[in-house]
Amino acid sequence: MSASPTSESPDALSRVRGVLRRFTTPLLPDDYTMLVNPLWSRRELRGKIESVERYPDDTLHLVIRPGWGVPVEFQAGQYIGIGVQIGGRYTWRSYSLTNTPDTREGLFAITIRAVERGRLSNHLIGTAEPGMTVRLAAPAGDFHLTDPVPEKLLFVTAGSGITPVVSMLRTLVDRRQESDIEVVHSIRHREDLIFGDVLEDYDATVRVTSEDGRVTPAVLEELVPDFAERVVYACGPATMLDELETWAEGHGMEIRTERFTLDRASDAKGGTITFGTRGQTEADGATTILEAGENIGVQMPFGCRMGICQTCVRQLTDGHVHDLRSGETHEPGTRIRTCVCVAAGDISIDV
């Protein structure tokens, strides 16, 4: 029987590593197993791009085969981290999975759209090819379908916010879920539409904001008269999500939201950030601690870059920071999320 397609055979990898360990000192076995198969590594999670589909609107669809040790189980709506070397340093971003967790091939599918100043998205649009090896972070995220699935659902998305919801919609089809589902999706221009086939399957309302205006709670009430009976899943710009959360709370509705971008407006003035003994830099009140470290070559762990997964948590040893996501101010001795915190004066971080 052949090895499972979801990962390389652990026994085969162990045998290869065992042989190499006797001959590779002072190099590590990983330095040689990577030559045998780029996906064999215990130091880092890797994947190989299996297929690439490019679209005229700078959108890219990638199918990735995870390597040895990568967890392949996920829930519809979760994301994975992708790391690619650019200019000698690894640049990481998180992308929602658009396939269903029930597929047996053990593959990951993501859809990327180039964004202004999006270093990784623009790089992948131009360079991604089948066979290319990338680093991976395991599937994560709290924005996913619950078990059991609610009887009545309302999905509200805008732009690329459709990507995690596509995985949910496809999963509901695969599982023959009998939920009553309404989908409202907005795009800036007609040519911005992606996943039109999935939206058509659900008879979704697609609103072109440059022609029809934004999707607001008042618009939703008109489009979906029984809105108060539904559980809301929403993903899109912060302004839209803030409005929807206030609206849902006012009507006693359950709502689950996912944010792709940070609102960087705050009263934080920035300051000097000291990363233990690894260096220091000046940063303004809109540059996160994680970004400030990356700018001077101080690489710290992270996953979602949105303050959700806790991978980036580090201890604040001196000074105060402002959390852009929660609005809280943290004092020395507390553990902070470096991907969403900015300096409120001079600070030191334990790295």
GULOLUM-701899 format. One record per residue (C-alpha): z, y, x; residue in one letter; residue number from 1. Coordinates in Angstrom, 1 decimal. Each point is the difference from the previous one (the first is absolute). Last residue first. Example, Ala and Ser with C-alpha at 12.3 -4.5 7.8 and 13.67 -1.06 7.14 Angstrom:
<recs>
REC     zz     yy     xx aa   i
REC    7.1   -1.1   13.7  S   2
REC    0.7   -3.4   -1.4  A   1
</recs>
This chain:
<recs>
REC     zz     yy     xx aa   i
REC   22.8   37.9   12.5  V 351
REC    3.2    1.9   -0.9  D 350
REC   -1.2    3.4   -1.2  I 349
REC    1.2    3.4    1.1  S 348
REC   -0.3    3.2   -2.0  I 347
REC   -0.6    3.8    0.4  D 346
REC   -0.4    1.8   -3.4  G 345
REC   -0.9   -1.5   -3.4  A 344
REC   -2.3   -2.6    1.5  A 343
REC   -2.2   -1.9   -2.4  V 342
REC    0.6   -3.3   -1.8  C 341
REC   -2.7   -2.1   -1.8  V 340
REC   -1.2   -2.4    2.7  C 339
REC    3.3    0.1    1.9  T 338
REC    1.9   -1.6   -2.8  R 337
REC    3.6    0.9    0.9  I 336
REC    3.2   -1.9    1.0  R 335
REC    3.0    2.3    0.0  T 334
REC    2.2    0.8    3.0  G 333
REC   -0.9    3.7    0.0  P 332
REC   -0.7    1.5   -3.4  E 331
REC   -2.8   -0.5   -2.6  H 330
REC   -1.3    2.6   -2.4  T 329
REC   -1.5   -1.4   -3.2  E 328
REC   -3.2    1.1   -1.7  G 327
REC   -0.9   -3.6   -0.8  S 326
REC   -3.5   -0.3    1.4  R 325
REC    0.0    2.8    2.5  L 324
REC    3.3   -1.1    1.5  D 323
REC    1.5    2.9    2.0  H 322
REC    1.6   -0.6    3.3  V 321
REC    3.3    1.2    1.7  H 320
REC    1.2    0.0    3.6  G 319
REC    1.1   -2.8    2.3  D 318
REC   -0.1   -3.8    0.1  T 317
REC   -2.3   -0.7   -3.0  L 316
REC   -0.4   -3.7   -0.1  Q 315
REC   -3.4   -1.6   -0.7  R 314
REC   -1.8   -1.4   -3.0  V 313
REC   -3.7   -0.5    0.5  C 312
REC   -0.3   -3.4   -1.8  T 311
REC    1.8    1.3   -3.1  Q 310
REC   -2.9   -1.1   -2.3  C 309
REC   -0.2    3.1   -2.3  I 308
REC    0.2    3.2    2.0  G 307
REC   -3.7    0.7   -0.2  M 306
REC   -1.3   -1.1    3.5  R 305
REC   -0.3   -3.5   -1.5  C 304
REC    0.9   -2.0    3.1  G 303
REC    1.6    1.6    3.0  F 302
REC    1.4   -0.9    3.4  P 301
REC    0.2    2.8    2.6  M 300
REC   -2.6    1.0    2.6  Q 299
REC    1.0    2.9    2.2  V 298
REC   -3.4    1.2    1.4  G 297
REC    0.5    3.7   -0.3  I 296
REC   -1.8    0.5   -3.4  N 295
REC    1.3   -3.4   -1.2  E 294
REC    3.6    1.3    0.3  G 293
REC   -0.8    3.1   -2.1  A 292
REC   -1.7   -2.2   -2.6  E 291
REC    3.0   -2.2   -0.4  L 290
REC    2.3    3.0   -0.2  I 289
REC   -2.1    1.5   -2.8  T 288
REC   -2.0    3.2    0.5  T 287
REC    0.5    2.5   -2.8  A 286
REC    3.1    1.8    1.3  G 285
REC   -1.6    0.7    3.4  D 284
REC    0.3   -2.2    3.0  A 283
REC    0.9    0.6    3.7  E 282
REC    0.1   -3.0    2.3  T 281
REC    2.3   -2.3    1.8  Q 280
REC   -0.2   -3.1    2.2  G 279
REC    0.8   -3.6    0.4  R 278
REC    3.7    0.3    0.9  T 277
REC    1.1    0.1   -3.6  G 276
REC   -2.8    1.5   -2.0  F 275
REC    0.9    3.7    0.0  T 274
REC   -1.5    2.2   -2.7  I 273
REC    0.1    3.7    0.5  T 272
REC   -0.2    2.0   -3.2  G 271
REC   -1.4    0.1   -3.5  G 270
REC    0.7    2.7   -2.6  K 269
REC    0.7   -2.2   -3.0  A 268
REC   -0.3    2.0   -3.2  D 267
REC   -2.4   -2.5   -1.5  S 266
REC   -3.7   -0.6   -1.0  A 265
REC   -1.3   -3.2    1.6  R 264
REC   -0.8   -1.8   -3.2  D 263
REC   -0.8   -3.4    1.4  L 262
REC   -3.1   -2.0   -0.8  T 261
REC   -0.8   -3.4   -1.4  F 260
REC    2.6    0.0   -2.7  R 259
REC    0.7   -3.1   -2.2  E 258
REC    1.7    0.3   -3.5  T 257
REC    1.8   -2.3   -2.4  R 256
REC    0.8    1.4   -3.4  I 255
REC    2.3   -1.3   -2.8  E 254
REC    0.0    2.4   -3.0  M 253
REC    3.0    1.9   -1.5  G 252
REC   -2.4    2.7   -1.3  H 251
REC    1.4    2.8    2.2  G 250
REC    0.2   -2.4    2.9  E 249
REC   -3.7   -0.9   -0.4  A 248
REC   -1.0    3.7   -0.1  W 247
REC    2.0    0.8    3.1  T 246
REC   -1.4   -3.0    1.9  E 245
REC   -3.6    0.9   -1.2  L 244
REC    0.2    3.6    1.2  E 243
REC    1.3   -1.0    3.4  D 242
REC   -2.7   -2.7    0.3  L 241
REC   -2.8    2.5   -0.8  M 240
REC    1.3    2.5    2.6  T 239
REC    0.5   -2.7    2.6  A 238
REC   -3.6   -1.2   -0.2  P 237
REC   -0.8   -3.5   -1.1  G 236
REC    1.6   -3.2   -1.2  C 235
REC    1.6   -0.7   -3.4  A 234
REC    1.3   -3.2   -1.7  Y 233
REC    1.4    0.8   -3.5  V 232
REC    1.8   -2.5   -2.2  V 231
REC   -1.2    0.6   -3.6  R 230
REC    1.5    0.7   -3.4  E 229
REC    0.2    3.7    0.6  A 228
REC   -3.8    0.1    0.6  F 227
REC   -0.8   -1.2   -3.5  D 226
REC   -2.6    2.9   -0.5  P 225
REC   -1.8   -0.8    3.2  V 224
REC   -2.8    2.6    0.5  L 223
REC    1.8    2.9   -1.7  E 222
REC    3.3   -0.7    1.6  E 221
REC   -1.7   -0.5    3.3  L 220
REC   -1.6    3.4   -0.2  V 219
REC    3.3    1.7   -0.7  A 218
REC    1.6   -1.9    2.9  P 217
REC   -2.7    1.5    2.3  T 216
REC   -3.2   -1.4    1.3  V 215
REC   -1.7    2.9    1.7  R 214
REC   -3.1    1.9   -1.3  G 213
REC   -3.1   -1.3   -1.7  D 212
REC   -2.9    1.0    2.3  E 211
REC    1.5    0.1    3.5  S 210
REC    2.7   -2.4   -1.3  T 209
REC   -2.4   -2.8   -0.8  V 208
REC    2.0   -2.2   -2.4  R 207
REC   -0.5   -3.8   -0.1  V 206
REC    1.5   -1.6   -3.1  T 205
REC    0.2   -3.7    0.7  A 204
REC   -1.9   -2.6   -2.1  D 203
REC    2.0   -2.7    1.9  Y 202
REC   -3.1   -1.7    1.4  D 201
REC   -1.6    3.4    0.6  E 200
REC    2.9    0.9    2.4  L 199
REC   -0.6   -3.2    2.0  V 198
REC   -3.7    0.7    0.2  D 197
REC    0.5    3.6    1.0  G 196
REC    2.0   -1.0    3.0  F 195
REC   -0.8    3.4    1.6  I 194
REC   -0.8    3.3   -1.6  L 193
REC   -0.4    3.0    2.3  D 192
REC   -3.6    0.6   -1.0  E 191
REC    1.2    1.3   -3.4  R 190
REC    2.0    2.8    1.7  H 189
REC    3.8    0.6    0.2  R 188
REC    1.0   -3.4   -1.3  I 187
REC    2.5   -1.0   -2.7  S 186
REC    1.0   -3.4   -1.3  H 185
REC    1.7   -0.9   -3.3  V 184
REC    0.6   -3.7   -0.7  V 183
REC    1.5   -1.5   -3.1  E 182
REC    1.2   -3.6   -0.1  I 181
REC    1.5   -2.2   -2.8  D 180
REC    1.3   -3.0    2.0  S 179
REC   -1.5   -3.5   -0.6  E 178
REC   -0.1   -1.0    3.7  Q 177
REC   -2.9   -2.4    0.7  R 176
REC    1.5   -0.5    3.5  R 175
REC   -3.3    0.9    1.7  D 174
REC   -0.5    3.0   -2.3  V 173
REC    3.5    1.3    0.6  L 172
REC   -0.5   -0.4    3.7  T 171
REC   -3.2    2.0    0.0  R 170
REC    1.8    2.8   -1.8  L 169
REC    2.9    0.0    2.4  M 168
REC   -2.3   -0.1    3.1  S 167
REC   -2.0    2.9   -1.5  V 166
REC    3.3    1.9   -0.5  V 165
REC    0.7    0.1    3.7  P 164
REC   -3.4    1.6    0.6  T 163
REC   -0.2    2.4   -2.9  I 162
REC    2.1    2.6    1.8  G 161
REC   -3.1    0.6    2.0  S 160
REC   -1.0    2.7   -2.5  G 159
REC    2.4    0.3   -2.9  A 158
REC    2.0   -2.6   -1.8  T 157
REC    1.8   -0.6   -3.3  V 156
REC    0.6   -3.6   -1.1  F 155
REC    1.6   -0.4   -3.4  L 154
REC    1.5   -3.4   -0.8  L 153
REC    1.1   -1.9   -3.1  K 152
REC    1.6   -3.5    0.0  E 151
REC    1.7    0.6    3.3  P 150
REC   -0.8   -2.6    2.8  V 149
REC    2.9   -2.4    0.4  P 148
REC    0.3    0.3    3.0  D 147
REC   -0.8    3.5    1.1  T 146
REC   -3.3    1.2    1.3  L 145
REC    0.0    1.9    3.3  H 144
REC    1.1    3.3    1.5  F 143
REC    2.9   -1.1    2.1  D 142
REC   -1.9   -0.3    3.3  G 141
REC   -0.7   -2.5    2.7  A 140
REC   -2.7   -2.3    1.5  P 139
REC    0.6   -0.7    3.7  A 138
REC   -1.1    2.5    2.6  A 137
REC   -3.3   -0.8    1.7  L 136
REC   -1.8    0.6    3.3  R 135
REC   -3.7    0.0    0.0  V 134
REC   -2.7   -2.2    1.5  T 133
REC   -3.7    0.7   -0.7  M 132
REC   -2.0   -3.1   -0.8  G 131
REC   -2.0    1.7   -2.8  P 130
REC   -0.4    3.7    0.7  E 129
REC    2.1    3.2   -0.5  A 128
REC   -1.2    2.8    2.2  T 127
REC   -1.1    3.1   -2.0  G 126
REC    2.0   -0.4   -3.2  I 125
REC    2.8   -1.5    2.1  L 124
REC    0.4    3.2    2.0  H 123
REC   -0.2    2.3   -3.0  N 122
REC    2.8   -2.0   -1.7  S 121
REC    2.1   -0.1    3.2  L 120
REC   -0.1    3.7    0.7  R 119
REC    0.3    1.3   -3.5  G 118
REC   -0.5    3.7    0.7  R 117
REC   -2.0    0.3   -3.2  E 116
REC    0.0   -3.4   -1.8  V 115
REC   -2.4   -2.9    0.5  A 114
REC    0.4   -2.6   -2.9  R 113
REC    1.5   -3.4    0.8  I 112
REC   -0.1   -3.1   -2.2  T 111
REC    2.1   -3.0    1.0  I 110
REC   -0.4   -3.7   -0.3  A 109
REC    2.4   -2.5    1.6  F 108
REC   -0.8   -3.7    0.3  L 107
REC    2.0   -3.2   -0.6  G 106
REC   -3.1   -1.7   -1.5  E 105
REC    2.0   -1.3   -3.0  R 104
REC   -0.2    3.2   -2.1  T 103
REC    3.1    0.4   -2.1  D 102
REC    1.3    3.1    1.7  P 101
REC   -2.9    2.0   -1.4  T 100
REC   -2.4    2.2    2.0  N  99
REC    0.4    3.8    0.3  T  98
REC    2.8    0.1    2.6  L  97
REC    1.2    3.6    0.4  S  96
REC   -0.4    1.6    3.4  Y  95
REC    2.6    1.0    2.6  S  94
REC   -0.8    2.0    3.1  R  93
REC    0.4   -0.6    3.7  W  92
REC   -1.5    1.5    3.1  T  91
REC    0.4   -2.0    3.2  Y  90
REC   -0.4    2.0    3.2  R  89
REC   -2.7   -0.1    2.7  G  88
REC   -2.3    2.5   -1.7  G  87
REC    0.0   -1.9   -3.3  I  86
REC    1.5   -3.5   -0.1  Q  85
REC    0.2   -1.3   -3.6  V  84
REC    3.0   -0.8   -2.1  G  83
REC   -0.1   -1.0   -3.7  I  82
REC    3.1   -0.2   -2.2  G  81
REC   -0.2   -2.0   -3.2  I  80
REC    0.5    1.1   -3.6  Y  79
REC    1.5   -1.3   -3.3  Q  78
REC   -1.5    0.5   -3.5  G  77
REC   -0.3   -3.7   -0.8  A  76
REC    2.7   -1.9    1.8  Q  75
REC   -0.4   -1.5    3.4  F  74
REC   -0.1   -3.3    1.8  E  73
REC   -2.0   -0.1    3.3  V  72
REC    2.9    0.4    2.5  P  71
REC   -1.7    0.5    3.4  V  70
REC    1.3   -2.7    2.4  G  69
REC   -3.4   -1.0    1.4  W  68
REC   -2.8    2.3   -1.0  G  67
REC   -0.9    1.8   -3.2  P  66
REC   -3.7   -0.1   -1.1  R  65
REC   -1.1    3.5   -1.0  I  64
REC   -2.5    1.0   -2.7  V  63
REC   -0.9    3.7    0.2  L  62
REC   -1.6    2.3   -2.5  H  61
REC   -0.9    3.4    1.4  L  60
REC   -0.6    3.3   -1.9  T  59
REC   -1.8    2.9    1.7  D  58
REC   -1.9    0.9   -3.3  D  57
REC   -3.1   -2.0    0.9  P  56
REC    1.8   -3.4   -0.1  Y  55
REC    0.8   -2.3    2.9  R  54
REC    1.0   -3.7   -0.4  E  53
REC    1.6   -1.8    2.9  V  52
REC    0.8   -3.7    0.3  S  51
REC    2.4   -2.3    2.0  E  50
REC    2.1    2.6    1.8  I  49
REC    2.5   -1.9    2.1  K  48
REC    3.7    0.3   -0.3  G  47
REC    3.0    0.4    2.3  R  46
REC    3.8   -0.1   -0.2  L  45
REC    1.7    0.8    3.3  E  44
REC    2.1   -1.7    2.7  R  43
REC   -0.6   -3.5   -1.3  R  42
REC   -3.7    0.1    0.6  S  41
REC   -3.0   -2.2   -0.8  W  40
REC   -2.6    2.1   -2.0  L  39
REC   -2.1    0.9    3.1  P  38
REC   -0.7   -3.7    0.6  N  37
REC   -0.4   -1.6    3.4  V  36
REC    0.2    3.4    1.8  L  35
REC    3.0    1.0   -2.2  M  34
REC    1.7   -3.3    1.1  T  33
REC   -0.2    1.5    3.5  Y  32
REC    2.1    3.2   -0.3  D  31
REC    2.1   -1.7   -2.6  D  30
REC    1.2   -2.5    2.6  P  29
REC    1.7    2.8    1.8  L  28
REC   -1.0    1.1    3.5  L  27
REC    2.4   -0.6    2.9  P  26
REC   -0.5   -3.0   -0.3  T  25
REC   -3.1   -1.4   -1.8  T  24
REC   -0.2   -3.6    1.2  F  23
REC    2.9   -1.9   -1.6  R  22
REC   -0.1    2.2   -3.1  R  21
REC   -3.7   -0.8   -0.5  L  20
REC    0.6   -3.6   -0.8  V  19
REC    2.8    0.8   -2.5  G  18
REC   -2.0    2.8   -1.5  R  17
REC   -2.9   -2.3   -0.8  V  16
REC    2.2   -2.6   -1.5  R  15
REC    1.9    2.6   -2.1  S  14
REC   -3.3    1.4   -1.3  L  13
REC   -1.2   -3.4   -1.0  A  12
REC    3.2   -0.8   -1.8  D  11
REC    0.1    3.5   -1.7  P  10
REC   -3.5   -0.6   -1.4  S   9
REC   -1.7    3.4   -0.5  E   8
REC    0.7    1.7   -3.3  S   7
REC   -1.1    0.3   -3.6  T   6
REC   -3.0   -2.2    0.5  P   5
REC    2.2   -3.1    0.1  S   4
REC   -0.9   -2.3    2.9  A   3
REC   -2.6   -2.6   -0.6  S   2
REC    0.9   -3.5   -1.4  M   1
</recs>
